[in-house]
Amino acid sequence: MRVIEEIEHPRFKIQIFNFNNKYIVKVELGQFEQTYKIGEIDVMGLADVKAMITSDFLQGCLNRFVDMRADWEKSFRNKNVQENSETK
């Protein structure tokens, strides 16, 4: 898998890869990442893929990152509760 494009953004790390006849868009924020796969035959090239990365798309990504963080924090709290109940 090789990086074919990095898109500058003030909040996210955005990379586009090419692998197995697919474009892979990876959006990272801190410790979390989201990956989207697009078949090469479904778009007309890299320019089409880049055009799909709109402000609305990135707002949706941000919303999912917030949900991911909340889920992870809840899971972490539950782990601590379980550990505390096992030591009693």
Secondary structure, 3 states (H helix, E strand, C coil): CEEEEEECCCCCEEEEEEECCEEEEEEEECCEEEEEEEEHHHCCCHHHHHHHCCHHHHHHHHHHHHHHHHHHHHHHHHHHHHHHHHCC
